[in-house]
Amino acid sequence: MGATPGSGLDELTGQAATWLSLATATPERHTGVVVADRFERITWRDTYEQSAGLRELAEELAGLHEHATDLLNDVFLAAYKVGLRLREPTEMDASRLVNHQVISSLVESPEFAGLRRETVGDPYAAALAVLAQCAALRRLLGRSRDAQDQGERAARARQDAEDAADAVAEALRQAAAAADEDGTVPATAADAVHRAVETAEATGSAARRAAQAVREEAALMRARGVGSGELERMPFDRRARLAERLRTGRLAEWAELIGRFRQMADGERARKVENATGELMLYDSQGEQPTGRGAVIACVDTSHSMYAAGPGGVTREAWAKACALALLDQARDAGRDFVGILFSAADKVQVFRFPAGRSAGIGKVLDFAETFLGGGTSYQAPLTAARELLEEESGGAAAPRADIVMITDDECGVTEEWMRGWNEARHRLGFRVFGVAVGAPRAAEAGSVLDALCDNLRSVEDFTDVHAAADLFRLI
């Protein structure tokens, strides 16, 4: 990009415009995890200045973490604030993502929740809480050295990009000062602008790649339901393997769809809570109560036809798995057992059990989400497995309003003998059956086999429309 005599100032300004605006175009990233107002930040500063113990702890932890004082600030605010709210990881400066992980881990613990009852609104008690957490902070920071290094590299790359943009502005200022009356810039000054722009391009790309790598990992973990606390307890080598699996696995391209399902399901849960004290919701005058209390069992078709893509390139499998993962969230939020049953042909059934009150385990969740059996389709095999699970749990008596969700893109027959046994089990065990026909309108028609099997049936044609299953999350 060498310059020639007679380069124009307007031309140079146009070439440098992108990098002149680099610093101001970068979205603001926060250094504080806990959302706080000006008065709460002042309270922290006053308390820190008055407490030799806090300052000594900050100095000690500085050997483990460059931003230890910011971390202690967040621990204090987490103990002190009345309405505690943490920022999203995507809002954080890359160098403070470790702080986000540590704070998330602390506030998710039952011990810290109990501690907050004694510290909210009391600066002295909140400061004591910070000092009481020193051992936990040392442990958490010691286990996150690699993550700290990654965040620091991203922060340094971003600073380099901002410095390079400043250099472009300075080179352009000097070129303008050296320009003739007609705007012609000497070759040496023009070359200086070009070199500054080339440097800015290189450092800007490096900064974007570094920051993107850090945030992509956080977004992938969040889309798969991995909480910050679970990440912080995870050894680094295992976390690195998990991140690689999330980036390269079969469902990596569906992170956005899964995230949209989770958001929609969260919204439906919120609406359900708002309506809980109001009028009882009914479904098609069937008199169904909106939620169950027993296990949620999702039977997910993984036959060959589920590979078919619908609108937006989303496959039937992607839509079905995203829906099933949202049902897993739904069950865990309500303290209910969840069972995922993947099925295709009569001899191809795989069962994944996620008991309430236990960690789901991200590895097991990924196994459930990524397994694809292939082959034909059998209704009897997965529904029989679901029925047997409910009979096992209830001892053959009525189940406490368990829910079975059948997600399929095909229609197949069942024997009369099996159907009699199925209807008898529905009556005896008291479970409900929801059907979702994905890209198979005939399967959802009145009088179809799926219609006969289910209490509640819907058809989904647009695989990008997560709201097609919204009422499912209001009722389950």
Backbone torsions as a table, in degrees:
resi	resn	phi	psi	omega
1	MET	NA	41.6	-177.3
2	GLY	-67.5	151.1	-178.6
3	ALA	-93.5	158.2	175.0
4	THR	-121.9	155.1	178.9
5	PRO	-55.5	138.8	177.4
6	GLY	96.0	10.7	176.4
7	SER	-59.0	136.5	-178.0
8	GLY	-88.3	147.0	179.9
9	LEU	-64.2	-39.4	179.2
10	ASP	-62.1	-40.2	179.3
11	GLU	-62.9	-45.8	179.8
12	LEU	-63.5	-40.3	179.5
13	THR	-62.2	-41.3	178.7
14	GLY	-63.6	-41.2	179.3
15	GLN	-65.8	-32.6	-176.2
16	ALA	-89.6	-6.2	-171.5
17	ALA	-57.9	-41.3	-178.7
18	THR	-58.3	-43.5	-174.4
19	TRP	-82.9	-22.7	173.7
20	LEU	-65.6	-30.3	-178.1
21	SER	-97.1	5.1	-174.1
22	LEU	-59.4	-49.3	-175.0
23	ALA	-64.1	-41.3	-177.4
24	THR	-77.9	-22.1	-178.7
25	ALA	-80.9	-18.5	-178.7
26	THR	-70.6	126.7	-179.7
27	PRO	-60.2	147.1	178.6
28	GLU	-65.6	132.2	175.6
29	ARG	-115.6	137.3	-172.8
30	HIS	-91.0	150.2	175.6
31	THR	-101.8	-10.0	178.3
32	GLY	-106.5	130.5	-179.2
33	VAL	-76.4	-44.3	-177.2
34	VAL	-84.2	128.4	177.1
35	VAL	-71.9	121.9	-175.0
36	ALA	-139.9	153.0	177.1
37	ASP	-92.6	177.9	-174.9
38	ARG	-61.3	-39.5	-176.8
39	PHE	-69.2	-35.7	178.3
40	GLU	-69.0	-36.5	177.1
41	ARG	-67.6	-37.0	176.6
42	ILE	-64.5	-40.1	178.9
43	THR	-60.1	-41.8	177.5
44	TRP	-63.1	-46.8	-177.8
45	ARG	-61.1	-43.3	179.3
46	ASP	-63.1	-43.9	-178.7
47	THR	-65.3	-41.5	-179.5
48	TYR	-63.3	-42.5	-179.8
49	GLU	-66.1	-29.9	-177.1
50	GLN	-88.2	-12.4	-173.5
51	SER	-110.1	108.0	175.7
52	ALA	-64.9	-32.6	-179.9
53	GLY	-63.1	-41.9	178.8
54	LEU	-65.6	-41.5	-179.2
55	ARG	-66.9	-38.6	177.7
56	GLU	-65.9	-39.6	178.4
57	LEU	-65.4	-41.0	178.2
58	ALA	-61.5	-41.1	179.3
59	GLU	-65.4	-40.6	178.9
60	GLU	-64.1	-46.8	-176.8
61	LEU	-72.3	-18.5	178.3
62	ALA	-60.0	-25.4	176.1
63	GLY	-70.8	-19.7	178.1
64	LEU	-100.6	-24.5	-172.0
65	HIS	-153.9	127.2	-176.2
66	GLU	-63.5	-28.6	-176.0
67	HIS	-111.0	43.7	-177.3
68	ALA	-64.8	-37.6	-179.1
69	THR	-64.4	-41.3	175.2
70	ASP	-61.1	-37.3	179.0
71	LEU	-64.2	-45.0	179.0
72	LEU	-63.9	-36.9	174.7
73	ASN	-56.1	-46.3	-179.2
74	ASP	-68.1	-37.6	177.0
75	VAL	-62.7	-43.8	178.3
76	PHE	-59.4	-49.4	-178.4
77	LEU	-64.8	-34.9	178.6
78	ALA	-63.9	-32.7	178.1
79	ALA	-83.1	-28.3	-170.0
80	TYR	-92.6	-37.8	-171.8
81	LYS	-66.9	142.2	176.8
82	VAL	-72.3	-54.8	179.6
83	GLY	-102.0	89.1	-173.8
84	LEU	-74.7	127.5	175.4
85	ARG	-142.4	129.8	178.2
86	LEU	-99.5	146.5	174.6
87	ARG	-71.0	158.6	174.2
88	GLU	-71.9	148.7	177.9
89	PRO	-55.4	-33.8	-178.5
90	THR	-67.9	-15.6	178.6
91	GLU	-87.4	-9.0	-171.2
92	MET	-89.5	147.1	167.0
93	ASP	-61.1	140.2	-174.4
94	ALA	-56.5	-34.4	-178.2
95	SER	-71.2	-13.3	-179.2
96	ARG	-108.2	9.1	178.5
97	LEU	-65.0	-31.9	175.4
98	VAL	-62.3	-41.7	176.5
99	ASN	-58.0	-41.2	179.6
100	HIS	-61.4	-42.8	179.7
101	GLN	-63.9	-43.1	-179.2
102	VAL	-65.1	-46.4	-178.5
103	ILE	-65.2	-42.4	178.3
104	SER	-59.4	-42.4	179.0
105	SER	-62.7	-41.5	180.0
106	LEU	-64.9	-50.3	-173.2
107	VAL	-71.2	-19.8	178.0
108	GLU	-79.7	-12.3	-176.8
109	SER	-80.5	141.0	177.8
110	PRO	-60.5	-32.5	-178.5
111	GLU	-63.3	-42.1	-179.1
112	PHE	-69.4	-36.4	177.2
113	ALA	-60.7	-40.8	176.9
114	GLY	-67.1	-37.5	178.9
115	LEU	-62.7	-39.3	-177.6
116	ARG	-59.9	-28.3	179.3
117	ARG	-62.1	-23.7	-178.8
118	GLU	-98.9	-12.9	-170.0
119	THR	-115.1	-18.6	-175.8
120	VAL	-59.1	126.7	177.7
121	GLY	80.6	-1.1	-176.9
122	ASP	-118.6	103.4	-176.9
123	PRO	-59.5	-39.5	-178.8
124	TYR	-64.5	-46.7	179.3
125	ALA	-64.8	-36.9	178.6
126	ALA	-65.3	-38.5	177.3
127	ALA	-64.3	-41.4	176.0
128	LEU	-61.8	-35.9	178.4
129	ALA	-64.1	-39.3	177.5
130	VAL	-61.2	-47.4	-179.5
131	LEU	-63.7	-34.9	-179.9
132	ALA	-69.0	-21.6	-178.5
133	GLN	-91.3	6.8	-172.2
134	CYS	-59.8	-41.4	-179.6
135	ALA	-64.5	-42.1	178.9
136	ALA	-64.5	-38.8	179.8
137	LEU	-66.5	-40.8	176.7
138	ARG	-59.9	-44.3	-178.1
139	ARG	-64.6	-46.7	-177.7
140	LEU	-65.8	-40.8	179.2
141	LEU	-69.2	-36.2	178.2
142	GLY	-63.5	-30.8	-179.5
143	ARG	-86.1	-4.0	-174.4
144	SER	-118.7	25.8	-177.1
145	ARG	-60.7	-43.7	-178.1
146	ASP	-65.6	-40.1	178.0
147	ALA	-65.0	-36.8	176.6
148	GLN	-61.7	-45.1	-179.4
149	ASP	-60.7	-41.4	179.3
150	GLN	-62.9	-43.7	179.3
151	GLY	-65.4	-39.7	179.7
152	GLU	-65.9	-38.5	177.8
153	ARG	-61.9	-40.8	179.0
154	ALA	-64.8	-41.7	179.9
155	ALA	-65.8	-41.0	178.8
156	ARG	-65.3	-39.1	179.4
157	ALA	-64.2	-38.1	178.7
158	ARG	-67.5	-40.4	178.1
159	GLN	-63.7	-40.2	177.2
160	ASP	-59.9	-39.9	179.8
161	ALA	-65.2	-40.1	178.9
162	GLU	-66.9	-39.7	177.0
163	ASP	-63.4	-39.1	179.6
164	ALA	-65.6	-37.7	177.5
165	ALA	-64.8	-38.7	176.6
166	ASP	-63.6	-37.7	179.3
167	ALA	-64.7	-37.6	175.9
168	VAL	-60.2	-46.4	-179.1
169	ALA	-61.7	-40.6	179.9
170	GLU	-67.8	-41.3	178.3
171	ALA	-62.9	-39.1	179.1
172	LEU	-68.6	-36.5	177.9
173	ARG	-62.5	-42.9	179.7
174	GLN	-67.7	-36.1	177.3
175	ALA	-63.9	-40.7	178.9
176	ALA	-64.1	-37.6	-179.7
177	ALA	-68.1	-29.6	-177.5
178	ALA	-91.3	-5.1	-175.4
179	ALA	-69.4	148.7	174.7
180	ASP	-72.7	177.2	179.8
181	GLU	-62.1	-30.9	-179.6
182	ASP	-87.8	7.1	176.5
183	GLY	90.5	4.3	179.1
184	THR	-76.8	130.7	-177.0
185	VAL	-103.2	132.8	176.3
186	PRO	-55.7	150.3	-175.6
187	ALA	-58.0	-40.9	-178.0
188	THR	-64.0	-40.4	179.2
189	ALA	-69.1	-39.2	178.3
190	ALA	-64.7	-40.6	177.6
191	ASP	-60.9	-37.3	179.5
192	ALA	-63.2	-39.1	176.6
193	VAL	-64.4	-46.1	-179.0
194	HIS	-61.3	-42.6	179.5
195	ARG	-64.3	-39.2	178.9
196	ALA	-64.0	-40.0	178.7
197	VAL	-65.5	-42.7	178.9
198	GLU	-61.0	-41.7	177.6
199	THR	-64.1	-41.7	179.8
200	ALA	-64.0	-38.7	178.0
201	GLU	-61.6	-44.7	-178.0
202	ALA	-67.0	-48.5	-177.9
203	THR	-70.1	-33.8	177.7
204	GLY	-63.3	-41.6	178.3
205	SER	-64.1	-41.4	179.0
206	ALA	-63.1	-41.4	-179.9
207	ALA	-64.3	-43.0	-179.4
208	ARG	-65.0	-40.8	179.9
209	ARG	-64.6	-43.3	-178.0
210	ALA	-64.7	-48.8	-179.2
211	ALA	-65.5	-39.2	-179.5
212	GLN	-63.6	-39.2	180.0
213	ALA	-61.2	-42.8	-179.9
214	VAL	-65.1	-45.9	-175.1
215	ARG	-75.5	-31.5	177.6
216	GLU	-62.4	-40.0	178.7
217	GLU	-61.9	-46.3	179.8
218	ALA	-61.6	-41.1	-179.0
219	ALA	-67.3	-41.2	178.9
220	LEU	-63.8	-44.1	179.3
221	MET	-61.0	-44.5	-177.3
222	ARG	-66.6	-39.7	179.9
223	ALA	-63.6	-29.4	179.0
224	ARG	-92.8	6.9	175.1
225	GLY	82.3	21.3	178.2
226	VAL	-88.5	115.3	-179.0
227	GLY	-77.6	158.1	179.8
228	SER	-60.3	-37.1	179.0
229	GLY	-63.0	-41.5	178.5
230	GLU	-64.2	-39.1	178.2
231	LEU	-62.7	-43.7	-175.2
232	GLU	-65.6	-30.3	179.3
233	ARG	-82.8	-5.5	-174.1
234	MET	-89.4	128.8	175.6
235	PRO	-56.5	149.8	-172.4
236	PHE	-62.1	-43.3	-177.0
237	ASP	-63.2	-36.9	177.5
238	ARG	-68.7	-38.9	179.0
239	ARG	-64.5	-39.0	178.6
240	ALA	-63.8	-41.8	177.8
241	ARG	-64.3	-39.8	179.3
242	LEU	-64.1	-44.5	179.4
243	ALA	-60.6	-41.1	178.9
244	GLU	-64.8	-39.5	178.3
245	ARG	-65.1	-39.3	178.7
246	LEU	-66.0	-36.3	-178.4
247	ARG	-73.8	-32.6	-171.9
248	THR	-110.2	-7.9	-177.3
249	GLY	-67.8	169.5	-175.6
250	ARG	-63.4	-25.0	-177.5
251	LEU	-98.0	5.8	-177.7
252	ALA	-57.9	-39.1	-177.6
253	GLU	-72.7	-10.1	-177.0
254	TRP	-102.3	12.5	-177.1
255	ALA	-56.2	-41.7	-178.4
256	GLU	-64.1	-43.3	179.9
257	LEU	-63.0	-43.7	179.0
258	ILE	-62.3	-42.6	177.7
259	GLY	-61.8	-39.8	178.5
260	ARG	-64.8	-39.6	177.5
261	PHE	-62.9	-43.8	-179.5
262	ARG	-61.8	-42.9	179.2
263	GLN	-64.0	-43.3	179.6
264	MET	-62.9	-45.1	179.9
265	ALA	-63.5	-39.2	176.3
266	ASP	-59.5	-42.6	179.3
267	GLY	-63.5	-40.9	179.0
268	GLU	-66.6	-36.6	176.4
269	ARG	-63.8	-40.7	178.9
270	ALA	-63.6	-41.6	178.0
271	ARG	-63.7	-37.1	-179.4
272	LYS	-64.6	-40.1	177.8
273	VAL	-65.1	-42.2	-179.9
274	GLU	-61.9	-34.9	-176.8
275	ASN	-89.9	-3.3	-172.3
276	ALA	-60.2	-35.1	-177.5
277	THR	-94.3	0.3	-178.7
278	GLY	-99.6	-146.2	-175.9
279	GLU	-69.6	136.7	179.3
280	LEU	-65.1	128.3	178.8
281	MET	-79.5	137.2	177.0
282	LEU	-118.7	162.6	178.6
283	TYR	-123.8	113.2	176.5
284	ASP	50.5	38.4	177.1
285	SER	59.1	20.6	179.2
286	GLN	-85.5	-5.7	177.2
287	GLY	73.8	21.3	-178.5
288	GLU	-79.8	138.0	172.3
289	GLN	-72.7	152.2	-171.0
290	PRO	-69.2	-24.2	-177.4
291	THR	-136.4	152.2	173.7
292	GLY	-95.2	179.7	-180.0
293	ARG	-126.8	-19.9	-178.8
294	GLY	-88.9	-155.8	-176.4
295	ALA	-68.5	152.0	169.7
296	VAL	-107.2	123.0	-179.0
297	ILE	-118.6	117.9	178.7
298	ALA	-104.5	115.8	175.7
299	CYS	-97.0	112.9	-171.9
300	VAL	-112.9	120.3	178.6
301	ASP	-69.1	125.3	174.3
302	THR	-125.2	38.5	175.3
303	SER	-75.1	168.1	-174.9
304	HIS	-55.2	-36.2	-175.7
305	SER	-66.8	-16.1	178.9
306	MET	-70.5	-10.4	174.3
307	TYR	-71.5	-18.1	-174.8
308	ALA	-60.5	139.8	-178.2
309	ALA	-97.7	144.1	177.1
310	GLY	-110.3	-154.6	179.8
311	PRO	-55.7	140.6	178.6
312	GLY	72.9	9.1	-179.8
313	GLY	77.9	4.3	179.6
314	VAL	-76.1	130.0	-179.4
315	THR	-84.5	162.2	176.1
316	ARG	-62.0	-37.6	179.0
317	GLU	-62.9	-44.6	-179.0
318	ALA	-59.4	-46.0	-179.3
319	TRP	-62.7	-45.3	-177.5
320	ALA	-65.0	-42.6	-178.9
321	LYS	-68.5	-39.6	178.0
322	ALA	-62.2	-41.0	177.9
323	CYS	-63.7	-42.3	-179.5
324	ALA	-65.5	-39.5	178.5
325	LEU	-65.8	-36.0	175.7
326	ALA	-67.0	-35.1	175.8
327	LEU	-66.0	-35.9	174.4
328	LEU	-60.5	-45.5	175.6
329	ASP	-58.0	-44.5	-177.9
330	GLN	-58.9	-45.5	-178.9
331	ALA	-64.5	-44.7	-177.6
332	ARG	-66.2	-37.0	178.6
333	ASP	-63.6	-33.1	-177.9
334	ALA	-93.5	3.1	-179.6
335	GLY	70.9	31.8	-178.2
336	ARG	-110.4	148.0	172.9
337	ASP	-62.7	149.1	173.8
338	PHE	-128.5	138.9	175.9
339	VAL	-130.2	127.3	174.1
340	GLY	-105.3	123.9	179.6
341	ILE	-116.5	111.5	175.4
342	LEU	-91.3	136.9	-175.9
343	PHE	-145.2	160.2	168.7
344	SER	-149.5	-101.9	179.0
345	ALA	-73.0	171.5	-174.4
346	ALA	-58.4	-30.3	-177.9
347	ASP	-99.8	12.6	-178.2
348	LYS	-124.3	94.8	177.8
349	VAL	-138.6	133.4	176.8
350	GLN	-131.9	129.8	-172.9
351	VAL	-110.9	131.8	176.3
352	PHE	-121.4	120.5	-177.0
353	ARG	-108.0	133.1	179.3
354	PHE	-127.3	88.2	-178.0
355	PRO	-64.9	146.3	176.7
356	ALA	-64.7	148.1	176.1
357	GLY	83.3	-2.4	176.8
358	ARG	-119.4	152.8	176.6
359	SER	-62.1	133.7	-180.0
360	ALA	-66.0	-32.6	-178.3
361	GLY	78.1	110.6	-173.9
362	ILE	-62.5	-33.5	178.3
363	GLY	-61.4	-42.8	179.7
364	LYS	-68.7	-38.4	177.1
365	VAL	-61.6	-42.7	179.4
366	LEU	-66.0	-38.7	176.6
367	ASP	-58.8	-44.5	178.6
368	PHE	-62.8	-43.7	-175.4
369	ALA	-71.8	-32.1	-171.5
370	GLU	-97.6	-12.9	-178.6
371	THR	-71.2	133.3	177.4
372	PHE	-135.7	121.4	-172.3
373	LEU	-87.5	-36.3	-177.5
374	GLY	72.7	169.0	179.9
375	GLY	103.9	-161.8	-178.3
376	GLY	-85.3	-159.6	-175.4
377	THR	-130.4	131.8	174.4
378	SER	-132.8	122.1	174.6
379	TYR	-73.1	-38.6	-170.8
380	GLN	-62.2	-41.7	-173.9
381	ALA	-61.2	-53.5	-178.4
382	PRO	-68.6	-38.2	-178.5
383	LEU	-69.6	-33.4	174.5
384	THR	-64.6	-43.1	177.9
385	ALA	-61.4	-41.4	178.8
386	ALA	-63.8	-45.2	-180.0
387	ARG	-61.7	-42.9	-179.0
388	GLU	-65.1	-36.0	176.5
389	LEU	-62.5	-43.0	179.9
390	LEU	-68.1	-37.4	177.3
391	GLU	-65.4	-38.8	178.7
392	GLU	-63.9	-43.7	-177.4
393	GLU	-70.3	-35.1	-173.4
394	SER	-98.9	-4.3	-176.9
395	GLY	67.7	24.5	178.8
396	GLY	88.1	-6.6	178.6
397	ALA	-89.2	-179.7	-179.4
398	ALA	-60.9	130.4	177.4
399	ALA	-78.6	150.2	-179.1
400	PRO	-75.2	71.1	178.7
401	ARG	50.0	62.2	173.4
402	ALA	-77.0	158.0	-179.0
403	ASP	-127.3	130.0	174.5
404	ILE	-111.1	130.4	178.6
405	VAL	-117.0	119.0	-179.0
406	MET	-103.5	113.6	-178.4
407	ILE	-112.9	115.1	-174.2
408	THR	-149.1	160.6	176.6
409	ASP	-118.7	17.4	-173.9
410	ASP	-138.5	165.4	175.7
411	GLU	-123.9	132.7	178.3
412	CYS	-144.9	162.7	-176.5
413	GLY	-87.1	163.2	172.9
414	VAL	-132.5	155.4	-178.9
415	THR	-78.1	155.9	179.2
416	GLU	-63.0	-39.2	-179.9
417	GLU	-63.0	-43.9	179.2
418	TRP	-64.1	-40.0	-178.1
419	MET	-64.0	-38.0	177.8
420	ARG	-63.5	-42.9	178.5
421	GLY	-65.2	-37.3	178.7
422	TRP	-64.1	-47.8	-179.7
423	ASN	-64.2	-37.3	178.1
424	GLU	-64.8	-41.0	179.7
425	ALA	-67.3	-39.5	177.4
426	ARG	-59.8	-42.8	-179.6
427	HIS	-68.2	-42.1	-174.9
428	ARG	-75.1	-42.3	-175.5
429	LEU	-89.1	-20.1	174.3
430	GLY	74.1	22.8	178.8
431	PHE	-86.4	160.4	177.3
432	ARG	-105.9	153.6	-179.6
433	VAL	-127.2	123.0	176.8
434	PHE	-108.8	136.9	179.0
435	GLY	-117.6	139.1	176.0
436	VAL	-128.5	111.1	177.4
437	ALA	-93.2	112.8	-174.6
438	VAL	-98.5	109.0	178.9
439	GLY	66.7	24.8	-178.5
440	ALA	-139.3	73.7	-175.1
441	PRO	-58.4	-33.5	-179.0
442	ARG	-63.8	-33.4	-178.7
443	ALA	-66.5	-20.7	-178.0
444	ALA	-99.7	3.2	-179.0
445	GLU	-72.3	154.5	175.9
446	ALA	-60.9	134.6	179.5
447	GLY	90.8	-4.4	177.6
448	SER	-73.3	166.3	177.5
449	VAL	-62.2	-43.3	180.0
450	LEU	-63.2	-36.5	177.9
451	ASP	-62.9	-40.0	-179.9
452	ALA	-69.4	-27.9	-177.7
453	LEU	-80.6	-24.1	-168.2
454	CYS	-110.5	154.1	171.4
455	ASP	-87.3	-24.1	-170.2
456	ASN	-148.1	119.7	-171.5
457	LEU	-133.9	137.9	176.3
458	ARG	-136.8	158.1	178.7
459	SER	-116.6	137.9	179.5
460	VAL	-120.1	120.6	179.7
461	GLU	-108.4	-34.1	-179.9
462	ASP	-99.0	106.6	-174.2
463	PHE	-73.1	-8.8	175.5
464	THR	-89.1	-7.6	-175.7
465	ASP	-94.4	91.1	-179.2
466	VAL	-67.3	-23.1	-177.3
467	HIS	-72.6	-8.6	176.8
468	ALA	-62.5	-20.2	179.2
469	ALA	-107.3	12.6	-172.7
470	ALA	-57.9	-45.5	-176.3
471	ASP	-65.1	-24.0	177.1
472	LEU	-59.4	-40.0	-176.8
473	PHE	-81.7	-15.1	172.4
474	ARG	-79.0	-31.1	-174.2
475	LEU	-91.6	-26.5	-176.4
476	ILE	-93.3	NA	NA
